[in-house]
Amino acid sequence: MLASGLMPTYQSTPDFEHGRSESTGILLVNLGTPEEPSAPAVRRFLKQFLSDPRVIEYPRWLWWLILNGVILRIRPSRSAAAYQKIWTDDGSPLMIFSKAIADGVQAQLHETANVELAMSYGEPSIDAAIDRLLAQGARRLLVLPMYPQYSGTTTASVFDAVARKLNGLRWIPELRFINQYHDEPGYIDSLAASIREFWKQEGRGTRLMFSFHGVPRSTLMKGDPYHCQCQKTARLVAAALELGDDEWILSFQSRVGREEWLRPYTDETIVELGQQGLDRLDVVCPGFSTDCLETLEEIAMQNAELFLESGGESLHYIPALNARDDHVRFLADLIERHLGGWPRSYSDDPACRERALAMGASR
């Protein structure tokens, strides 16, 4: 019940027409990116991103003070400088590769469903993407967050955004949601193939590091499965590559603040390996479906330099799966399997419209 005593209002469907053909909508969701590598654009992006209670679980009043009083005054200019290092003439790598994946999945699915790309933060928004699917007659909606490993900070945030949008609709579509695909054979095979191809072209390092995005350790203690799923992904890929236990290592990157995050930390591990005299280190980031700031600037630039400064000879970053053919085929196959058994609606029967009009419907 609303505190104000007012009844909620729900989005109408003015373009509804009896007998209209229905469709299935596929919503692919990635994290998002600033519109441009400038401090103002980065500030807008960070404000939306860091205001999400799924991302930062501090008391809201306290976090509001920290975010607006400190972080958004300092971090945008620093992050903008980092984005400028990886920005291309066509824009953000994350956006470029995400669009290519969406186009590829649509081509694989043919006319089975309509595919729309959305970002959790920034544009294109989840709300706008769902509106586009609804305008195409979507009465069934399948959501695929492009995060292989489930985390409350990412996957659950997508669900929240989709639920908020659907909560405002008068006629909601049937909904399916893919939580994770961290151990799917097609995903593991694509990762292993990409690493083999890189080694064939660039040679092979002494050790392979699997670097996943970090999250606070408290999320693990509260039951988030992310840590376990990262471990399983790395173990399965290492097995596919027939690596011995001493040939690979797992770590977590991108931590911020003073709170303890999942260990071991990528930067500290890289320093230790350099100090041990490791000559070449190869790094792959299986938690990122597309290359982005965290892979191209943090790993391939910052951490590569850190490895050299610590005594290592070279760090080689192995690109994300991006829009590789095998990656796109896997995602399309994953979607088709999750669409299996979804009953077809018969509201597009031509007789439906005739009956409705005879009973007094206007359309």
C-alpha positions as CSV (number, residue, x, y, z in Angstrom):
1,M,0.0,0.0,0.0
2,L,1.4,3.4,-0.9
3,A,2.2,5.7,2.0
4,S,0.6,8.6,0.1
5,G,-2.7,6.7,-0.4
6,L,-2.4,7.1,-4.1
7,M,-3.0,4.1,-6.4
8,P,0.0,3.1,-8.6
9,T,-0.1,3.8,-12.3
10,Y,1.0,1.3,-14.9
11,Q,2.3,1.9,-18.4
12,S,-0.5,1.4,-20.8
13,T,-0.4,-0.5,-24.1
14,P,-2.1,1.9,-26.5
15,D,-0.8,0.1,-29.6
16,F,-2.3,-3.3,-28.6
17,E,-4.3,-4.9,-31.3
18,H,-6.2,-8.2,-31.1
19,G,-4.7,-10.9,-33.4
20,R,-1.3,-9.2,-33.5
21,S,1.6,-11.5,-34.1
22,E,3.7,-12.1,-31.0
23,S,7.4,-12.6,-30.7
24,T,10.2,-13.6,-28.3
25,G,12.6,-11.0,-27.1
26,I,16.2,-11.6,-26.1
27,L,17.8,-9.0,-23.9
28,L,21.6,-9.2,-23.7
29,V,23.0,-7.0,-20.9
30,N,26.6,-5.9,-20.2
31,L,27.9,-3.6,-17.5
32,G,28.1,-0.4,-19.5
33,T,30.6,2.4,-20.4
34,P,30.8,6.2,-20.4
35,E,29.6,7.9,-23.5
36,E,33.1,9.4,-24.0
37,P,36.4,9.4,-22.2
38,S,35.8,12.8,-20.4
39,A,35.6,13.6,-16.7
40,P,31.9,14.7,-16.9
41,A,30.8,11.6,-18.8
42,V,32.8,9.3,-16.5
43,R,31.3,11.1,-13.5
44,R,27.7,10.5,-14.8
45,F,28.5,6.8,-15.4
46,L,30.2,6.3,-12.0
47,K,27.4,8.1,-10.2
48,Q,24.8,5.7,-11.6
49,F,27.1,2.6,-11.2
50,L,28.2,3.3,-7.7
51,S,24.7,4.3,-6.5
52,D,23.5,0.8,-7.1
53,P,22.9,-0.9,-3.7
54,R,23.8,-4.2,-5.3
55,V,27.3,-2.9,-6.0
56,I,28.0,-1.1,-2.7
57,E,26.2,-2.6,0.3
58,Y,27.0,0.3,2.7
59,P,24.2,2.1,4.6
60,R,22.7,4.4,2.0
61,W,23.2,7.6,4.0
62,L,26.9,6.9,4.7
63,W,27.6,5.8,1.1
64,W,25.9,8.9,-0.2
65,L,28.3,11.1,1.7
66,I,31.4,9.1,0.6
67,L,30.3,8.9,-3.0
68,N,29.3,12.6,-3.5
69,G,31.7,14.1,-1.0
70,V,34.9,12.2,-2.0
71,I,34.8,9.6,-4.9
72,L,32.9,11.7,-7.5
73,R,35.2,14.6,-6.8
74,I,38.4,12.6,-7.4
75,R,37.9,9.5,-9.4
76,P,36.2,10.8,-12.7
77,S,39.3,12.6,-13.9
78,R,41.6,9.7,-13.1
79,S,39.2,7.2,-14.7
80,A,38.8,9.4,-17.8
81,A,42.6,9.4,-18.3
82,A,42.5,5.6,-18.2
83,Y,39.6,5.4,-20.6
84,Q,41.5,7.7,-23.0
85,K,44.2,5.1,-23.3
86,I,41.9,2.4,-24.6
87,W,39.3,4.5,-26.5
88,T,39.1,3.9,-30.3
89,D,37.8,6.0,-33.2
90,D,34.6,3.9,-33.0
91,G,34.2,4.4,-29.2
92,S,34.5,2.2,-26.2
93,P,35.8,-1.4,-26.8
94,L,33.2,-2.7,-24.5
95,M,30.4,-1.2,-26.5
96,I,32.0,-2.1,-29.9
97,F,32.4,-5.8,-28.9
98,S,29.0,-6.0,-27.2
99,K,27.2,-4.7,-30.3
100,A,29.1,-7.2,-32.4
101,I,28.0,-10.0,-30.1
102,A,24.4,-8.9,-30.2
103,D,24.5,-8.7,-34.0
104,G,26.1,-12.1,-34.2
105,V,23.6,-13.7,-31.9
106,Q,20.7,-12.2,-33.9
107,A,22.2,-13.6,-37.1
108,Q,22.5,-17.1,-35.4
109,L,18.9,-17.0,-34.2
110,H,17.6,-15.8,-37.5
111,E,13.9,-15.0,-37.0
112,T,13.5,-17.2,-33.9
113,A,13.6,-14.1,-31.7
114,N,14.5,-10.4,-31.6
115,V,17.8,-9.5,-29.9
116,E,18.4,-6.2,-28.1
117,L,21.5,-5.0,-26.3
118,A,21.4,-3.1,-23.1
119,M,23.7,-1.8,-20.4
120,S,23.1,-1.9,-16.7
121,Y,24.6,1.6,-16.5
122,G,24.6,4.2,-19.2
123,E,23.2,3.7,-22.7
124,P,21.4,1.8,-24.2
125,S,19.4,1.4,-21.1
126,I,17.6,-1.7,-20.0
127,D,14.3,0.2,-19.9
128,A,14.7,1.4,-23.5
129,A,15.8,-2.0,-24.8
130,I,12.7,-3.7,-23.2
131,D,10.5,-1.0,-24.8
132,R,12.0,-1.8,-28.2
133,L,11.3,-5.5,-27.7
134,L,7.7,-4.8,-26.6
135,A,7.2,-2.6,-29.6
136,Q,8.2,-5.6,-31.7
137,G,5.4,-7.7,-30.1
138,A,7.5,-9.5,-27.5
139,R,5.2,-11.5,-25.2
140,R,8.1,-13.7,-24.1
141,L,11.3,-12.2,-22.7
142,L,14.6,-14.0,-22.1
143,V,17.3,-12.1,-20.3
144,L,21.0,-13.0,-20.6
145,P,23.4,-11.0,-18.4
146,M,26.8,-11.2,-20.1
147,Y,28.5,-12.3,-16.9
148,P,29.6,-16.0,-17.0
149,Q,29.9,-16.2,-13.2
150,Y,27.0,-15.2,-11.1
151,S,27.4,-12.4,-8.6
152,G,24.9,-10.4,-6.6
153,T,26.9,-7.3,-7.7
154,T,26.3,-7.9,-11.4
155,T,23.8,-10.6,-12.4
156,A,21.3,-9.8,-9.6
157,S,21.6,-6.1,-10.4
158,V,20.4,-6.9,-14.0
159,F,17.4,-8.8,-12.5
160,D,16.6,-5.8,-10.3
161,A,16.6,-3.4,-13.3
162,V,14.4,-5.7,-15.4
163,A,12.0,-6.3,-12.5
164,R,11.7,-2.5,-11.9
165,K,10.8,-2.0,-15.6
166,L,8.3,-4.9,-15.7
167,N,6.8,-3.7,-12.4
168,G,5.6,-0.6,-14.2
169,L,3.9,-2.5,-17.1
170,R,0.2,-3.2,-17.3
171,W,0.7,-6.4,-19.4
172,I,4.0,-8.0,-18.5
173,P,5.6,-10.6,-20.8
174,E,6.5,-14.1,-19.7
175,L,10.1,-14.0,-18.3
176,R,13.1,-16.3,-18.3
177,F,16.5,-15.3,-16.8
178,I,19.8,-17.0,-17.4
179,N,21.8,-16.8,-14.1
180,Q,25.2,-18.0,-15.2
181,Y,27.2,-20.1,-17.6
182,H,30.5,-20.5,-15.9
183,D,30.8,-24.2,-16.5
184,E,29.0,-24.6,-19.8
185,P,31.1,-26.8,-22.1
186,G,30.8,-24.3,-25.0
187,Y,32.1,-21.5,-22.9
188,I,35.0,-23.6,-21.6
189,D,35.9,-24.8,-25.0
190,S,35.8,-21.2,-26.4
191,L,38.2,-20.0,-23.7
192,A,40.6,-22.9,-24.2
193,A,40.5,-22.4,-28.0
194,S,41.3,-18.7,-27.6
195,I,44.3,-19.4,-25.3
196,R,45.6,-22.1,-27.6
197,E,45.4,-19.8,-30.6
198,F,47.2,-17.0,-28.7
199,W,50.0,-19.4,-27.7
200,K,50.3,-20.5,-31.3
201,Q,50.7,-17.0,-32.5
202,E,52.6,-15.3,-29.6
203,G,54.4,-18.2,-27.9
204,R,53.6,-19.5,-24.5
205,G,54.5,-18.1,-21.1
206,T,55.9,-19.9,-18.1
207,R,52.7,-19.5,-16.1
208,L,49.0,-18.8,-17.0
209,M,47.1,-16.5,-14.7
210,F,43.3,-16.5,-14.5
211,S,42.4,-13.0,-13.3
212,F,38.7,-12.4,-12.3
213,H,37.2,-9.1,-11.2
214,G,37.2,-9.0,-7.4
215,V,34.4,-8.4,-5.0
216,P,34.4,-7.8,-1.2
217,R,35.1,-11.0,0.7
218,S,31.9,-10.3,2.7
219,T,29.8,-11.3,-0.3
220,L,31.3,-14.8,-0.2
221,M,30.6,-15.1,3.5
222,K,27.0,-14.0,2.9
223,G,26.5,-16.8,0.3
224,D,27.4,-15.3,-3.0
225,P,28.5,-18.2,-5.3
226,Y,30.9,-16.0,-7.4
227,H,34.1,-17.2,-5.8
228,C,33.3,-20.8,-6.3
229,Q,32.2,-20.3,-9.9
230,C,35.4,-18.5,-10.7
231,Q,37.4,-21.4,-9.2
232,K,35.4,-23.9,-11.3
233,T,35.9,-22.0,-14.5
234,A,39.6,-21.8,-14.1
235,R,39.9,-25.4,-13.1
236,L,37.9,-26.6,-16.1
237,V,39.9,-24.4,-18.6
238,A,43.2,-25.6,-17.0
239,A,42.0,-29.2,-17.5
240,A,41.0,-28.6,-21.1
241,L,44.5,-27.1,-21.7
242,E,46.1,-30.1,-19.8
243,L,47.9,-27.8,-17.5
244,G,49.7,-29.0,-14.3
245,D,48.9,-27.4,-11.0
246,D,52.2,-25.5,-11.1
247,E,51.4,-24.1,-14.5
248,W,48.4,-21.9,-13.6
249,I,47.2,-19.6,-10.9
250,L,44.0,-17.8,-10.1
251,S,43.6,-14.2,-8.7
252,F,41.2,-11.3,-8.3
253,Q,41.7,-7.8,-9.6
254,S,40.2,-4.3,-9.5
255,R,39.7,-4.0,-5.7
256,V,39.0,-0.5,-4.3
257,G,38.7,0.8,-0.7
258,R,40.1,-0.6,2.5
259,E,37.7,-3.6,2.9
260,E,39.1,-7.0,2.3
261,W,38.3,-8.5,-1.1
262,L,38.6,-12.0,-2.5
263,R,42.2,-13.1,-2.5
264,P,44.8,-13.6,-3.8
265,Y,45.0,-10.1,-5.3
266,T,46.1,-9.9,-9.0
267,D,48.5,-7.0,-8.5
268,E,50.2,-8.4,-5.4
269,T,50.5,-11.8,-7.1
270,I,52.1,-10.3,-10.2
271,V,54.7,-8.5,-8.0
272,E,55.5,-11.8,-6.2
273,L,55.9,-13.6,-9.5
274,G,58.2,-10.9,-10.9
275,Q,60.3,-10.9,-7.7
276,Q,60.6,-14.7,-8.0
277,G,62.2,-14.2,-11.4
278,L,59.4,-15.5,-13.6
279,D,60.3,-14.6,-17.1
280,R,57.0,-14.5,-18.9
281,L,53.4,-14.4,-17.5
282,D,50.3,-14.9,-19.6
283,V,47.0,-13.4,-18.2
284,V,43.5,-14.2,-19.3
285,C,40.3,-12.7,-17.7
286,P,37.5,-15.2,-18.1
287,G,35.0,-13.2,-16.1
288,F,34.8,-10.5,-18.8
289,S,32.8,-11.4,-22.0
290,T,34.3,-8.4,-23.7
291,D,37.5,-6.4,-23.4
292,C,37.1,-3.2,-21.4
293,L,39.0,-0.8,-19.1
294,E,39.7,-3.6,-16.6
295,T,41.4,-5.8,-19.1
296,L,43.0,-3.4,-21.6
297,E,44.2,-0.7,-19.2
298,E,44.5,-2.4,-15.9
299,I,45.9,-5.8,-16.9
300,A,47.6,-5.1,-20.3
301,M,49.1,-1.8,-19.3
302,Q,49.2,-1.2,-15.5
303,N,49.9,-4.7,-14.4
304,A,52.3,-5.4,-17.3
305,E,54.4,-2.5,-16.2
306,L,54.2,-3.7,-12.6
307,F,55.5,-7.1,-13.6
308,L,58.5,-5.6,-15.3
309,E,59.2,-3.3,-12.4
310,S,59.1,-6.3,-10.1
311,G,61.7,-8.2,-12.1
312,G,59.7,-10.1,-14.6
313,E,60.5,-10.0,-18.3
314,S,57.1,-9.7,-20.1
315,L,53.4,-10.0,-19.3
316,H,51.1,-11.0,-22.2
317,Y,47.4,-10.3,-22.0
318,I,45.2,-12.9,-23.8
319,P,42.1,-11.0,-25.2
320,A,38.5,-11.7,-24.0
321,L,36.3,-13.8,-26.1
322,N,34.6,-10.7,-27.6
323,A,32.8,-11.5,-30.8
324,R,34.7,-14.7,-31.7
325,D,32.6,-17.0,-33.8
326,D,32.7,-19.8,-31.3
327,H,31.7,-17.4,-28.5
328,V,28.8,-16.1,-30.5
329,R,27.7,-19.6,-31.5
330,F,27.8,-20.7,-27.9
331,L,25.7,-17.8,-26.6
332,A,23.1,-18.4,-29.4
333,D,23.0,-22.1,-28.5
334,L,22.7,-21.3,-24.8
335,I,19.7,-19.0,-25.6
336,E,18.0,-21.6,-27.8
337,R,18.3,-24.2,-25.1
338,H,16.7,-21.9,-22.5
339,L,13.9,-21.1,-25.0
340,G,13.2,-24.8,-25.3
341,G,9.7,-25.9,-24.2
342,W,8.3,-22.3,-24.1
343,P,4.6,-22.7,-25.2
344,R,3.6,-20.8,-28.2
345,S,0.7,-18.3,-27.8
346,Y,-2.2,-18.5,-30.2
347,S,-3.3,-14.9,-29.8
348,D,-2.0,-14.3,-33.4
349,D,-4.7,-16.5,-34.8
350,P,-6.5,-14.3,-37.4
351,A,-9.9,-15.4,-36.0
352,C,-8.9,-13.8,-32.7
353,R,-9.2,-10.3,-34.1
354,E,-12.5,-11.0,-35.8
355,R,-14.0,-12.4,-32.6
356,A,-12.7,-9.4,-30.6
357,L,-14.1,-6.9,-33.0
358,A,-17.5,-8.7,-33.0
359,M,-17.6,-8.4,-29.2
360,G,-17.0,-4.6,-29.3
361,A,-13.2,-4.2,-29.2
362,S,-11.9,-1.1,-31.0
363,R,-8.8,-2.8,-32.4
